[in-house]
């Protein structure tokens, strides 16, 4: 069952995020099960909304790819996250590319 991940990581900066994005390269080497990723910064924290085919897909990506990059970058702290079953998904017909 598809799930929505809501994640907040206090103290993570845009530079930290970009370091992880470049190191893991999830946009070009997409993790199995990812459907959508949106990230923004507000109130001194990273906020993420993802849609995954299954919670296990994210957990595998986090353990196998993201966590090693976090450790290598010396990033401290932990995200706060919740998973919810997805009820419905709509993608506008004119949405394309990475932005």
C-alpha positions as CSV (number, residue, x, y, z in Angstrom):
1,X,0.0,0.0,0.0
2,X,1.3,3.4,-0.9
3,X,2.2,5.7,2.0
4,X,2.8,9.4,2.6
5,X,5.9,10.3,4.5
6,X,5.9,13.5,6.5
7,X,9.3,14.3,7.8
8,X,10.7,17.3,9.7
9,X,14.4,17.6,10.6
10,X,15.2,20.5,12.9
11,X,18.6,22.1,12.3
12,X,19.2,20.5,8.9
13,X,20.2,23.3,6.5
14,X,19.8,23.8,2.8
15,X,23.6,23.1,2.5
16,X,23.2,19.9,4.4
17,X,20.3,18.8,2.2
18,X,22.3,19.6,-1.0
19,X,25.3,17.7,0.3
20,X,23.1,14.6,0.9
21,X,21.3,15.0,-2.5
22,X,24.6,15.2,-4.3
23,X,26.2,12.3,-2.4
24,X,23.2,10.0,-2.7
25,X,22.1,11.2,-6.2
26,X,18.5,10.1,-5.6
27,X,17.3,12.2,-8.6
28,X,19.4,10.3,-11.1
29,X,19.7,7.0,-9.3
30,X,16.1,6.8,-8.0
31,X,15.4,4.6,-5.1
32,X,13.0,1.7,-5.6
33,X,9.5,2.6,-4.6
34,X,9.7,6.5,-4.7
35,X,6.8,8.2,-6.3
36,X,7.1,11.8,-5.2
37,X,9.5,14.0,-3.2
38,X,9.0,17.6,-2.1
39,X,11.3,19.4,0.2
40,X,11.3,22.9,1.8
41,X,12.8,24.8,4.7
42,X,10.8,26.7,7.3
43,X,11.4,27.5,11.0
44,X,15.0,26.3,11.0
45,X,14.0,22.8,9.8
46,X,13.9,20.7,6.7
47,X,10.4,19.6,5.8
48,X,9.7,16.7,3.4
49,X,6.6,15.2,1.9
50,X,7.2,11.9,0.0
51,X,5.0,9.3,-1.5
52,X,6.4,5.8,-1.5
53,X,4.9,2.5,-2.8
54,X,5.5,1.1,0.6
55,X,7.0,2.2,4.0
56,X,9.6,-0.6,3.6
57,X,10.9,1.0,0.4
58,X,11.7,4.2,2.3
59,X,13.2,2.3,5.2
60,X,15.5,0.4,2.9
61,X,16.6,3.6,1.1
62,X,17.2,5.3,4.4
63,X,19.3,2.4,5.9
64,X,21.2,1.5,2.8
65,X,21.9,4.8,1.1
66,X,20.8,7.9,3.1
67,X,22.2,6.9,6.5
68,X,25.7,6.2,5.2
69,X,25.8,9.6,3.5
70,X,24.5,11.3,6.7
71,X,27.3,9.8,8.7
72,X,29.9,10.6,6.1
73,X,28.8,14.2,6.0
74,X,29.0,14.4,9.8
75,X,25.3,15.5,10.1
76,X,23.9,15.2,13.5
77,X,20.4,15.0,14.9
78,X,17.5,12.9,13.6
79,X,14.4,13.5,11.6
80,X,10.9,13.2,13.1
81,X,8.7,11.3,10.7
82,X,5.3,9.8,10.3
83,X,3.8,7.5,7.7
84,X,0.2,7.5,6.7
85,X,-1.7,5.4,4.2
86,X,-2.3,7.3,1.0
87,X,-5.9,7.7,0.1
88,X,-5.7,9.3,-3.3
89,X,-3.0,10.7,-5.6
90,X,-3.4,13.3,-8.3
91,X,-0.7,14.6,-10.5
92,X,-1.4,17.6,-12.7
93,X,-1.1,16.8,-16.4
94,X,1.4,19.6,-17.1
95,X,3.8,18.6,-14.4
96,X,7.2,17.3,-15.7
97,X,10.9,17.4,-14.9
98,X,12.8,18.2,-11.7
99,X,12.6,21.5,-10.1
